């Protein structure tokens, strides 16, 4: 009983300031195109990110077709293969995952979960989306310029990124760099909004430690992004200078195609340091929101409070901090000082401690929970498996001596796809199945959802498990064709073909998911306001879906943390955050 | 923050404390915080540029940027613009609107002069015999001064929006806030410039610092 009703007499002091003035759109365009409503902006971000993500998915099919059946497709040549690799990687990491987690889920969930009417700067929020869209269009434009998009690999390492002979070394790389600069400017606008909204616009009673872990994950990831993206911006601008103005920031004195180029004194390794100072936090910019969301999914669908809430928050913050001192583990083969390698290997292994702590806490939350095998729960459990697998191979690659022989093989591709592609995308799917009801007022089809999960989950393992073996066998990554290589067994080709078939099946099944999204919007079972019995504020709105302003006439007042599930002494197995102690129905009650 | 992170939100006693949190924030507080967060982002940007400069300096073939003496005069002008904004802030807080207008306009004028001065410095460097665009030090000079100048141009947009509102009837509280935000921004960019100028563009100060640290 102690947990149900603390004996405060439901005291809620008056708010210190009045409510924010909301922007009220009068036209269709104002409401849905140039919208300043975070919920609409979230959908705009999500549709754009998923749209460009589908392009990247098709690019991955093309790569896989080439690897499985070399020389069978006339439209895939070595240059276009490298362009597919580059665009697939860049789109998936930056333009899909970062934009979807922060711009999509961040915009939708932050104001609702902290009890705010909207983001604190709605106009800046709107501009943020349009700058992001411009960045996407600039990137897409590179498919249509002479020479096509950049084929430098998603890391864009100089000098080869801007040397003639690399695909897209004229227009493609310029558009890529300008697009990245736009993305970062747009993100900074959005990111300022997310941080200030979490810190300044929480409703009454919503202290930082009463925030759901989803908000903690998105908040910390946003802080990381705000501090890490400047490194990418700096490197993009410096490389643009090298391309357009002839400076030599990253370009050493170099002979290319028999000609001495007009560069001297640049440092390619400097680019690598700047890129990975951004690149490693980027892993956690994607992972931390996923950690937060999956924590909430597990808690809600296991009907149990999250195990070790405080530790989970600390782990998020500590992982965020450590992510800034591990970057050079991506550069073990760059010829750096061995003492640096030792330092970065150590910090890399230390980061496994808070990460493992989170995994244990997810499992302990499931332990003896009243587990509901809903579709979001399937995806959450799938995430735990996949993240553990990807994390364990990370321990291999974090060690210098093991990384050096594996660094340029398919083992690395398998590792980072498990940990950074499949794991977060499983969370994205779980989150969409979970939060689709408050967005639409309807449930997604359960049978289609379970079919989608099993094919995606099993299919992903069919793709990436064998890829680890290819890596051990020495199959290099980024190669258009292996050719006649003695040390690679012929069976590697059969394995490559099976991986491609699995990839095509997993890709096609996503159509079922898209169909489910559209079909359920019109024909899905009505969900009511809180179908999963969740405690957080986004399920306690006056209307479903919530209208502009989110909470009707008055903002909710929060009386408890976000994880009051299966509370002893309470009749219901959940107590929403905005239910005051006096309104909690005790289990002895007959009503 | 540490105090917040130690809280146990599931405990009854903590619930009583948490219930006292009044929530909500004024738009003024939100803008102040947003500016602080933005300045942190900008600080990281310049920190990375200085670090990149320093790490490139550690190479044997480093050739420093030739001295451009005009930068001393430009620095003085930027200090004056910051002083003028400080004067504007001081005046608006005491209700002296005419003095605030003078301070605000003077700050804008000094800033424009500073930016023209920087362009002139670019041209001076371009005409020197030492000029070689392939020299990373010279590339850094144009890059870093350009990025700093762009931030000032962005500041001028906010300054322009404020300056346009200080004629006729206006909401004093709002103008006071705008002037305060502009002042913070200008002081920050002045501080950044002093660090850049002191470390990178005058004398061998960064070189000395790196030697003290044993990096060079």
Interface residues (C-beta under 8 A of the other chain):
Chain A: X2 X3 X6 X7 X8 X10 X11 X12 X13 X14 X15 X16 X17 X19 X20 X115 X120 X121 X188 X192 X193 X195 X196 X199 X200 X201 X202 X203 X204 X205 X206 X207 X208 X209 X210 X226 X227 X230 X231 X233 X234 X237 X238 X241 X245 X246 X247 X248 X249 X262 X263 X264 X265 X266 X267 X270 X273 X274 X277 X305 X309 X310 X313 X314 X317 X555 X558 X559 X560 X561 X563
Chain B: X4 X5 X6 X7 X8 X9 X10 X12 X13 X15 X16 X18 X19 X20 X21 X22 X23 X24 X25 X26 X27 X29 X30 X33 X34 X37 X38 X40 X41 X44 X45 X48 X49 X52 X55 X56 X59 X61 X63 X133 X134 X135 X136 X138 X139 X140 X142 X143 X147
